[in-house]
Amino acid sequence: MDGNNVLLEDRWHRKILNAYWIVMGMFLLAQAVFLLFGGIPQGVAEKGGMFWPRLLCSNGLTLLLLGMTETWLRRWTKHHKKAIVACGFLISYLFYFIMEPAADGSQVALLLPVLISIVYFDRRMMYGFGMFTILMYVPIYFLLERPLYEKPIPEFIQVESVFVVCLIFGRTILIRVKEFFAYLKTVMKSEQQLLVEKTISDKLLKMDALTGLYNHKTFHEYLDALLEHSEKYHLPLQLAIIDIDGFKKVNDSYGHWVGDLVLKQVASTITSIMTPNDFAARYGGEEFAVIFADKTLAEAERITEELRKEIAVVELSNMKGTPVTVSIGLCNYQPGDDKETLFRKADSALYQAKRTGKNKVVTVSDAIPADSPQGKVASI
């Protein structure tokens, strides 16, 4: 049983014991009012004069029992449920004598253990106490109520019928509770399944099926949010556009299925060098885009160069030793840059990388106009 369940059960133990104290207080108050107005039953003297000793004894024992149970709950951490149930069982018979066996309806007190069992949702306990109460009332009636208080047989039958009906109702309640929990479990399972399906669906909408990277649409959504965040908090940001060199030739020479393998391999390499703050996507066709966040431009240059080298040394058996290379254009975000400006700068760097021999990383100088691919570049 985990900690939450233990705390919940302890809370219910406390509530039930508090209910015992409240009922006892009500009994004492009722007795005081009854006695203040001269309510001593007639015929007590004729039947042995045991009213006062029995009353004091029953009340004293009940208070002692409640005190012992209270002490148990406060000082010991185990068997709280057993202590509460045992206390309720004994109190039910003490209450029966407090209420005066001669009084009509006093037998209802004997049902207390059955009610406690229902509160605990314990079917076995309810059946046990229910059958015990039904059977125990037989000697109580024939040895106490009938000879001393001359209660008629129809009352015995009525009381036993009430016990049986109470047991049937208790069983019905527990069945309904079990059905409700089964229904609740089904609903929760359905909701969890829907949540999983929604999560998978959302992921499919955001991911590129072939490479496992984010798709073009998701990339733009993320970049919009990140640019706004960078503008507000002045956080560093770099954009790299990665293009596979000669990818059309790969498809024409080895087939599109080999081209798919190349795309997967490049995506896997990109994923392997990324840090938790980075974001990568398949931008379209053989192009990929990576956003570096919370890094200096020098760090982004080092990572992209490492990426280029790792891709270049990968050998695919299906390409008969022909290496796969990429060209990378990298640019640094400057305050005031919008998304279009950032992409023009990265495209400018990529154009320079392609035009000057491919298989290289080119970083756009911050001084280069966004629309001028012929400006000064720093290549690594």
Secondary structure, DSSP 8 states (H G I E B T S, - for coil): --HHHHHHHHHHHHHHHHHHHHHHHHHHHHHHHHHHTT---TTTTTTTS-HHHHHHHHHHHHHHHHHHHHHHHHH--S-HHHHHHHHHHHHHHHHHHHT-TTSTTGGGGGGHHHHHHHHTT-HHHHHHHHHHHHHHHHHHIIIIIHHHH---HHHHHHHHHHHHHHHHHHHHHHHHHHHHHHHHHHHHHHHHHHHHHHHHHHHHHHB-TTTSSB-HHHHHHHHHHHHHHHHHHT--EEEEEEEETTHHHHHHHH-HHHHHHHHHHHHHHHHHH--TT-EEEEEETTEEEEEEES--HHHHHHHHHHHHHHHHH---GGGTT----EEEEEEE--TT--HHHHHHHHHHHHHHHHHTTSSSEEEE-TTS-TT-TTS-EEE-
